[in-house]
Amino acid sequence: NYLICHKDYHFNLHGSCGGAEVATKSLARFLRRRGEQVWVAAQLNGPDQEVDGVPYWDLGANFDTHSILLLEAGWKVAYVDLGERQVIFARLNSNGGG
């Protein structure tokens, strides 16, 4: 299973795209055609939709980079609930435990 998160700017599914959008869509299509489950989460210029068998989820206009900052600060992803579209983070201690 793959969850691709495009976070830098709004994502246009239909229309002109920059290099990052083209690369994201190409990777998602490649993984899907290989039989993988893949989702893309981004600030879409429109509602949630499925394109080429890949579900695209809108992160909303107020999406912030808090989760990215947590990862950069040493937090780890502990759990991803795809149904609720929620990611749970955990801080590991210096021994590697929770």
Buried (B, 14 or more C-beta within 10 A) or exposed (E): EEBBBBBEEBBBBEEEBEEBBEEBBEBBBEBBEEEEEBBBBBBBEEEEEEBEEBBBBBBEEEBEEEBEEBEEEEBEEEEEEEEEEEBEBEEEEEEEEE
